């Protein structure tokens, strides 16, 4: 028996036992199981060091601490910041306390967040939209007016709508860890906190566009693709290009013969697999610049997967040869 198998520990989540490596978080252990037992995350990002612990949407109940100390944890804990222990038992969807807590956290996140999904470019890809649909109230109980901000241009490519920001700090972590220069940060404290740049300085580094991909809501959007099309009217395809700055692996969101936008490829938890540069994201909007690999796998429960129409492309088009133009769905 290998040493790796010996060192694994057993964790039970919603009655399902899985063997995982010690030291990982409850979220990562739940992702090895998959399904509805995976806690929602709005600030945690496995690719970014120091992420998590801000939004509290991943609260879980630990009914058994470990084999050595079986006492339950007295309060709900954030799954992204709590490490697993051998024999730990966790409740996510099977705990009424967790369901009630997620409802409360969702209400808190929506206190200042406008439900402008009909005009937001993130609609259809937004986890907060899903949480609002599942746990949101019909109207807010807050007696105070919402915070409002004017949209701000963070350079020629990025639009900041601070009204939608939930202060997850993902964009700041990306700038710290992916680039050699960070211009944006969290200003002020408490209820006055906001994401901004010093003296409205533009964000111009070669990988600045990745803050759009990591933003869980519609606070940071692509200025080159704003309001051009709803996401479910476009068809995502995997494509590659020759790029000296990044891997050149991206997803093209195509409508007819037009590339509406370019994003990095993401996994099933909406986390970027490989970050791409600004040239690939913003400048290469011609199909001649890309080599199409095939349809991007989309979860069958996503609103994007309802897009099952055939594109009116020429049969002899050398740049977009797909056996069929339906989106490939995954479980």
N, C-alpha and C positions, 0 to 999 in steps of 0.2 A: 504494500500500500504506500502510495506516495506521501511525502511530507505535507503537501498542499491539502490532501484530503483529510489527513489526521488533524491539521490545525483548524479545520472548519468547525463552526459552531451551529447549533440549531436554534432557529427563531420561528415562532408561530404567530402568524398574522391572520386574524379573522378565521381561525381554525385550520389554516393551511400551514404546514411546517415546511421550512426550506433550510438548506444548509448554505451558509454564507461565510465569507472571510471575516475574521474579527476586526473590529475597528471601523467598519463602515456604518453609515447612518441608517436609521429605520427606513427612510425614503428609498435608499438604494436597495435595501433588503426587500422592500415591497415591490420594487420594480423587477426584481428577479422572479417574483410570483406573477405580477401583471394583473390586469383586470381592474375591477372597481375598488380593490383594496389598496391601490396606489393613491396616497394622499395628494390632493391638488397642491401645486406650488406656483407662487407668483413671483417670488424673489430668489428662490434657490436655483442654482445653475451649476451642474456638475463640472462643467468646463472652466468655471471661474473660482479661484481660490478666495475664501472668505465670504462667499455668498450665503444667503439664508438667514433666518432668524429675524426677519423684519416684518413680513406680512401676516404671519400666524395662520395662514389658511391650511397648513399641514398638521394642525394639532391632532394628537392621537392619545388614546388611553392605554397605559401600560398596566395591565392587570396582574402581571407577574414580572418582578424585576429580573430574576435569574434563578438558576438552580441553587446557587449558594445562598442567595437572599431572595426568597420568593415573595416578599412583601410587595404589594402594588405601590406604584408611585402615587403620592397623594393628590397631585394635580395633573391636568393634561399637559403634555410636553410637545414642543415642536419636533416633528419627525426628522427634519433636515439637520437639526443640531444635536440630536440624541443618538449616541452610539448603541449598537446592539450588544447584548450579552448572552452568553450561553444559557438556553432555557427560557429566554424572555418570551412573554406572551403579550401581543399587542392587539387592540381593537380599533378598527377604523370605521367601516360602515356598519358594524354590528353594535356600536356603542351609541346610545341616545345622547350621551354627554357630548360626544364628538360632533354629531349632527347639529346639535343646538349651538355648539361653539362656532362651527363653520358658518352657520346662519348669522350669528352675531358679528363675526369678522367680516363677512360679506356686506352686512349693513354698514359697518364702519368704513370699509373701503369705498362705499357708494355715497358717503355723506357729501363729499365734494366732487365726486366723479359724475359728470353729466351722462345720462343715458341717451347719447346722440348716435347710437349704432346705425341708424339709417343714413347718416352722412359720414361716418367714420370709416377710414380706409382699412382699419383693422377688423372690421366686422366680418364674421365668418371664420376668423383665426384667433379670436380673443378668448382666453380662459376666464377673464372676469365677466365677459358676456354670458358664458355658460353658467358661472356661479350665480350671476344675477337672475338668470332664468330658473335655476334650481332652488335658490335659497333667498332671493331678493324679496323685499316687501313691495306692496303695491305703491306705497308712498313713503317718504322719509318721515321719521319721528323727530328729526332735528328742528328746533325752532330758530336756528341761526341761519343767515343767508350763506349760500355756497361761496367759496373762494372763486374768484374769476380772474383770468389773465388774458392778455392779448397774445395771439399767436406770434411766435418769434422765429426768425430765420437764423439757424446756426450754420451759416455758410451757404454756398450755392446749391447744396444737395439735400439738406436736412431741415425739416420743419418741426418745431417744438410747440405742442399744445399742452401747456402746463395744467390746463383744466382737467386733463385726463390722467395726469401722472399720479401714481400711488407710492412714489418714493421707494421703489424696490432697490435702487442703486446699482442695477445691473450695468447701465451705460457707463457709470463711473468706474466700475471694476474692469470693464472691457478696455476703457481708455488707459487705465493703469497697467494692465497686464499684457495688452496686445500692441500698444504703441509706445513710443518713447516720449510722448508729450500729451498731457491731459489739460484741456482748457475748461472743462465743465466740472461742476461739483454741486454739493448741497449747500445752499446759502441759508442763513438764519436758523432758527430753532423752533421746535414744537409746531404749533398750528401755522406758523409763518414760514416753515421750511419750504424750499422750492429748488428745482434743478435749474441752473443757469450758468452762463460763462462770465468771466470777469470783464466788466465793461462791454458786454455784448460782443465779445471777441468771437470770430468765426472759427469753426472746427474744420481744419483743412488737411489733416494727416491722411496718408494713403489708405488707412483701414478704418476711417471714421464712420463709414456707412454701416459697419457691423453693429453700431448702437441701435439701429433700426430693427435688426433681426432679433436682438436679445430683449428688446422692450416688450413686456407682456401685454401692454394695452396700446392704444393709438396715440400715445403722447409724442413719440418720435416717428415720423413718417417720411417717405421718399418724395421729395419735391418734384422729381421727374415723372412720377406716376400718380400724383394726387388727383383724385376724382376722375381718372380716366376710365375705370371700369370696376364693377364689383368683382370680388374675388371668384365667385361662383360662375361668372360669365367668361372666365379665362381658364385655360387648360395648362397645368404645370407639366413640363417635360425636363428630364435630366439632360444636361448638355455640358460639353467641355470646350475649352479654347486654349490656345497657346499663350501663356502669361508668365512673365518673368518675376512677378511680385508674389503670386499666390499659386495654388494648385490648379486654378482655372476650372474647378468643378463647381457647377452652380445649377440652379433651377430657373428655367425661363417660363414666365407666365405669359402665354401666347393667346392672342385673340385674332383669328384669321391669320394673316401674314405679319402681324405686328407684335413685337415684344413689348408688353405693357410695363413689365418690371423684371428685375433680376434679383434673386435672393440666394443666400447660401443654402446648401442642403441641410435638412434637419432630420433628427431621429423621431421616433414615435412619441417622445415626450417634448417635442418642439424645441429641442436644443440643437444648436449648430454643430455639425460634424467637423467641418473645416471652414475657417473664416476666409473670406474673399476680399480682394482689394477694391478700391473705388473705381478703377478703370473697368473691371469686369461688371461691376454693379450698375454704374451710371452711364458709361460711355459706349459700351458695346450693345446697342439696341437693334442691330441688323442680324438677321438669320445667317448671313454669309460669314459672320464672325465666329459662328459656333458649329460644333459637330453634335448633332442630336443623338442621344443614346436610346431614348425611349420614354414612355410615360412615367411620371413620378408616382410611386405608390402612395395612395391616400387612404386614410381610415374610412371604412364604409359608413361610419356614423357622422362623418364630417359633412357639412353643407356643401363642400367642394365636390364631393363624390356624386352629387345629383346631376352633375354636368355630363350627360351622356349624349352629346350631339356630335355629328361629324363636321369637321371643318371644311369649308369650301376651298380646298387647295388643289392646284393642278396635279394630275396623277403622275406627271413626269417631273415634279419638283424635286431637284437633287438635294435640297437642304432640309427637307422635312418628310422623310420617308418613314412612315409608321404603318404597320399592317392594319391597324385600326386606330382611330383617334379617340376612343373612349378612355377615360381615366382608369388606371389600374388601381383597384381597391384592395385593401388588406383588412384582416380581422382586427 
